[in-house]
Amino acid sequence: MRQIKPRPGLILAICCLSLLMVAMDVTIVNVALPSIHHDLRASISGLQWVIDAYTMVVASLLMMAGSMADRFGRRRVFQTGMAIFMLGSLLCSLAPNIHALIAFRVLQALGATMLNPVAMSIIVNTFHEPKARARAIGIWGAVAGVSMALGPLIGGVLTQSIGWRSIFWVNLPIGAAAMMLATLYIPESKAAQPRRVDPVGQTLVFIALAMLTYAVIEGPHIGWNTPVIAGAFTLVVLAIVSLLVYEPRRKEPLIDLRFFRSAPFSSATVIAICSFSAFSGFLFLNTIYLQEVRGYSAFQTGLCTLPMALATILCSPLSGRLLGTHGTRPSLLISGMATAISAVMLTQLTATTPLGLLLVSYVIFGIGFGMVNAPITNTAVSGMPKAQAGLAAAVASTSRQVGASLGVAIAGTMAGAMGVLRNFPQATHPFWWLVVGGGAVVVFLGWLSSTSWAHGTRRHAAHLLEEASSGATV
């Protein structure tokens, strides 16, 4: 077999290509939702599923993808995921109706689960020196911000000039380049002792998230009191209870519940869900509002969301510096307060809200979102045994995706039917008040997770995890 000479900078660039593609895909699709609505005659629940079919699958399978890469080879899984993602993208561009588009988004998501977590694993195993690794992860985070900024602009240009189907074509040349470069420059690597796959735990997680998303999206249309929705909520409860009973009995569980005995870790999980619910709901509702209520084009919509994206890009490294000098509390307090202030402004949203005021609220929201990412990961991982740090980070990433999935489901359900567009701005107000509450939760947990009591619970949880790890190796 040909030996590949490691080129860390090039490997980082290849991994960042996959991140650029996957992260940009979310914001591109959001901008195109009104065009999809008109072209495929989709309902608001159909548009919710276009987003949530993707995020739900990613959230459910994210942790399993890391185990597969460790066992079967990181480069192999990365390339497999890229091929599936490209196939899903091509099929999405050819979808004849909303149901086919949703199904192909699921296929896209299956590929996406094998990309970002595996790419991060490749980076961690390529950069061994702490400073070099930190710099590489910093570049990775910057690419995520740039992707979010580029998504609305590129999506707006493509949707307006060629049509919404072209937003999926962007993935094909990027994916092909990443696959070819991975073959040439990324050496294969596996874990010496890969974690065992947990099919039962994986199935229970998928059932819980899928049924919860289904019930929230379809409840208003089918009826909250119908047997179908009641059955979906019952399955959610049964899956969660089964998970709580089954997982502690496994030596290598999908989710080690001992993590949640750490107050900072539990806080990071809740903060991630609150913040990413707000973010995904924000993109979903404002895209519909700007195009369907205010009559802006897809490109103009992308320009309107650009200030929010730029604020996020600028605040992300600032949050990292605050984290290094003052801990997580300042970043989380700023994030929660900015998110709440922006949401309070949006509770006054009307069809004629001055554009300047609207853009100010977007910038403030971007500040809140930009400040939250670094402390989420740091709070989840800090103080945990090194052997468990990867799993802790994976749970934090999964929490982000769970929040993204729930945010779209809740926002669309609370805003009501697409057919009542003249009342749409007022219909969004309940969701913005919910975001205000979420911002308050982030502020409270940002304070609580940095108290001496919280640090004590983290040390206790770390001790339990270390005992479990040593016991498993004996």
N, C-alpha and C positions, 0 to 999 in steps of 0.2 A: 504494500500500500504506500502511495506517495506521501512523504512527510511534508506537512505544511509549516513553513516558518512563521511563527507568530508575529503579527504586526498589530500591536494593541490599538494604535490610532485608527487604522483601517477597520478593525473589528468593531470598534466603537461606532464608527460611521455607518457600518452595515446594520448594526442593531438599531441605531437611531433612525435609519430609513424605515424599518418596520414600525417604529413608534410614530413617525411622521404620518405614515399611511393610516394606521389604526386610529390615532387620536384625531386626525383631520376628518376621518370618516363621519364622526358623530356630529360635528358642527356643520359639515357640508350637508348632511341629510336634514338637519333641522331647518336650514334656510330653504330647502326644496320642498318642505311639507305642504305649503299651500298649493304649489304646482301639482304635486302628487294628488292632493285632494281634488282638484278640478279635473285632472286628466283621467284618473282612475275612479272618480266619483266615490271617494272614500269618506267614511264617517269620521268623527273625531276619535272614536274608539279604534278605528282602523289605523289612523295616524299614530295613536298611542302605541299600538302594537308594532308599527314599523320601527319605533325607537326601542320599545321594551323587549321585543323578541330578541334583539341583539344584546342589550345590557343584561337581561335576565340569564341568558345562556352563559355569557362571560362570567357573571357573578357566581353561577352555580358550579362551573367547571374550572375556575381559575386555579384552585389549590391542587386539583388532580393533575393539571398540565405540568406543574413543577415536578411532581413525582414521576410522571412519564418521561420527562426529559432526563432526569437523574438516572433512570433505569435503562432507557433505550438509546440514549445519546442526545445531547443538546442540539447539535447541528442537525441531526436527522429530524427531530421533532420540529425544530424551527422551520426547516424547508417544507416539511409536510404541512404545517400550519399555513405557511405562505401560499402553497399550492391550493389548499382548500379555500383560503380567503380570496384568492384571485378568481377561482371558479365561482364562488358565491357572488363576487362583485359583477362578473360577467352576466350571470343569470339574473341578478337584480336589474341590470340595465335592459334586460329583455322581458321583464315581467309583464304579462298581459293583463293582470288585474291585481287588486290589493292583496288578495289571499296568497297569490304566488309570490308577490314581493315580500310578504312577511315570512313565508317559508324559506325563501332564498336568503333573507337576513339572518335566519337561524343558522344556515350553512356558513355564512360569513362569520358569524360569532364563533362557531366551532373552530374555524381557523384562527381567529383572533385570540382565543384562549391559549393557543400554542405559541403565540408570538411575543407579546410584551413580557410575561413572567419568565419565559425561556430566554429572551434576549437579555433581561436583567441578570439571570443566572450566568449567562455567557460572559457578561461584563465583569461580574464579581469574580469569576474564575480566571479572567484574563489579567485583571489589575490586582496584584497581590499586595503592593505597597500601599499603606493606608491613605497617604495624601493623594497618590495617583488615582486610587479608587474613589475617593471623595470627589476629586475633580471630574472624573468620568461620570459619576452619578449626577453631579451638578450640571454637566453638559446635557445629560439625558433629561433632566428636569426642564432645562431651558428649551429643548426641542419640543417638549410637551406643550409649553406655553406658546411657542411660535406656531405649532400645529393648530392650536385653538384660534390664534389670530388669523392664520391663513385660510382656515376652513370657511368662515362666512364669506370672505372676499372671493375666493376661488369658486365656492359653491354658487354665490350670487352671479358672478360673471358667466359661468357655465350654464346655469339654469336659465338665465335671461337670454343668452346668445344662441345656445344649442338646444337646451331642454334639460329637464331634471335627470334623464337617463345618463347624460354625460358625466354626472358627478361620480358614478361608479367606474367609469373608464379610467379615471386618474390612477386608480389602484393598480392597473395592469402593468404599465411600464415601470412604476416604482417597485412593484413586487417582483417582476422579472429581473430587474437589476439586482435587487437584494438576494434573490435565489442564486443567481450566477456568481455574484461576489462571495456569497457564503461558501459555495463549492470550492472556490479558488483560495480563499484566505482564512476561513474559520476552521481550526482543527477540531476534530471530534473529541468530546469529553463526556465522561459519565461520573456519577458519584461512587465512591468506594463502597458505601453502604446505603443504597437508595431506600427511601421510605416505602413501606408497603402501600399498595393501592387499597383504598377502603371503599369498595363498591356499595356496601349497604349505607354507610354514612353519606356518600355522594348522592345516592338515590333519594335519601330522605331530605337532604338540602335542596335538591332540585324540586321535589314535590312541594315542599313548604313555600319556596319562592314563587314557583309557577302558579300554584293555586291562589296564593295571596295576590299576585299581580292580576290574575284572571278575575278574581272576585271584585277587586277595586275598580278595574276597567269596565267590566261587563255588568256590575251591579245596578247602575242607573238604568240600563237598557232592558235587562232581563227582569229586574225587580229584586230589591234587597231581601224580601221575604220568601222568595221562591226556593223550592228544594235544591235547585242547581247551585245557587249562591250559598245557601246554608251548608250544602255538602262540601263546597270548596273550602269554606272557613273551617269546617270540621276536619277536613284533611290536613289543613295547615296546623291545627292544634295537635292532631295525632302524630304528624311527622315531627314536630318539635319535641313532643314528649318522648317519642321513640328515640330521637337523637340524644336527648338528655340521659336516657336509660342505657342506650347501646354504647355510645362513645367512650364513657369511662372504663368499660370492660375491655377495650382493645389496648394492646401494647403500643401501637402506633396509630392513634386515631386520626381521622381527617381533621377534626377540630379538638384540640386538647382543652377541655373545659377548665383546667387549672389556670389557664391564662387569665380567665375572667375573675379570679380571686384577687388580681391586681387592679386596684382602682384606676391607676393611670391607663392601663390597657383597656379596661372596660369603657373608660371615658373616651379614649381615642376611637373606639368602635362606634359609640353613639355620636360623637362629633362628626365622624366621617359620614355617617348616614344622614345626619341633619344637613351638613354642608352640601353634599352632593345631591340630595333631594332638592334643596333650594336651587342649586345650579341648573340641574336638568329641567326642573319645572320652569325656571326663569327663561331658558332658551326656548322651550316648547311654547309657552304662552306669548312671549314677546315676538316670536317669529310670526305667529298667527295674527297678533294685534297689529304689527307694523304693516303687513301685506294685505290682510283682509279688512281691517278697520280703517287704517290710514291710507291705504292704497299705494304703498311704496312698492317699488320693484324689488326683485330678489337681490340685485346688486346694491340698491339703496339700503336694504335691510342689513346686508353685510357690513356696509359702512357705519351704520348706526350701532352695531354691536362691537365694532372695532375698538372704541374707547374702553369698553369693559375688558376686552382681551388684552389691550396694552397695559391697563392698570394691573391686571393679573401678572403679566410678564415682569413688570417693574417691581412689584411687591414680593414676588416669590424669592428672589435673592435677598431682599431686605429682611424677610422673615427668617431666612437661614442665618443671617448675621445676628439678628436679635436672639435667635435660638442659641447660638454659640456663646453669647456674652451674658444673657439674662435668663436663659431657660425658656420653657414653652409658654409661661403665663402671659407675657406681653403680647406675643403674636396671637394667641387665642382670644385674649380680651379684645384686641383691635378687630380681629376677624368677626367675632360675634356682634360687637357693637356696630361695625360698618354694615354687616348683613341686615341687622335689624333696622338701622336708619334708612337704608335703601328700600327695604320692604315697606316701611311706614310711608315713604314718599309714594310708592306704587299703589298703596291702598286708596290714593286719591286719583288714580288713573281714569281718564275719560277719553273720548274720541278726539278731543281737541286740546289735550294736555300740551303745553308749549314744548317744542322739540328740545330746547336748551335744558329745561327742567328734567326732561326724560333722560337726556344724555348724562346729566349730573348724577341721577340715580343709578345709571348704568356704571359710571366710573366708581362710585362708592361701593356698588356691589362687587365690581372687579377687585377693589382693594380687599374686601372681606374674603373673597375666594382665594386671592393670591397669598394672603397671610396664613391660610389654614393648612396647606398641603404638607409643608415641612414639619410642623409640630405633630401632625397626625402620625407620620411614620416614626418620628423620634420618640414620641410618647409610647407608641406600641412596642418598639424594639428596645428602648433604653432600659438597662438593668436586667434584661432577660439573659439566660445562659446563651453563649455563642452558638451552641448546637441547635438552639430553638429560635434564634433570631430570624432565620429565613421564614419559618412557619408563622411567626408573629407578624412579619411584614406582609405575608400572603393573606392573613386574616384581615389586616388593615386595608389591603387592596380590594379584597372581596367586599368589605364594608362599603367602600366607595361605590362599587358597582351596584350593590344592593340599594344604596341611596339613590343612585341615578335611575334605577328601574322604578323604584317607588315614587320618586319625584314626578316623573311623567305621568304615571298612573293616577296619582292623587291630584295633580294639577289639572289634567284633562277632565277628570270626574267632577271636581269642584267647580270648574269653569262652566260646565254644562254643555249643551248641544251646539254643534257648529252652525246649525241653521239660524240661531238667534244672534247674528253678528252685531246688530245695532246695540245690543245689551252686553256684548262680550267684555268690554273694559270693566263694567261693574261686576260682571260674573267672576272676574279674576280676583276681586277684593278678598274673599274668604281665604284664598290660597296665600295671598301676601300677608295676611294676619297670621296665618300658620307659620310662615317664614319668620315673622317677627318673634314668635314663640321659640322657633328653632334657634334663632340668634341668641335669645336669652339663655337657652340651654347651653349653647357653646360658651357663653360668658361664665355661667355658673360652673360648668365642668372644667373650664380652663383654670379657674381659681382652685376648685376642689382637687384636681389632679396634681397640683403642685404643692399641696400641704404636706406637713410632716407625717400626718396619718396616712395619706395616700402613698408616700414613699415607703412606709412600713409595710403596707399591704403588698407592694411590689416586691420587696425583699422576701416576704413570706412566700409569694407565688413562685419566685425564682428558685427558692430553696426546694419547694415541692417538685418543680420541674427538673432540677438537678438530681434529686433523689430518684425520680422516675427514669432519667437517662442512665444513671449509673446502675440502677436495677436491671434495666433492659440489656445492658452490655455484659452483665455478670453471667 
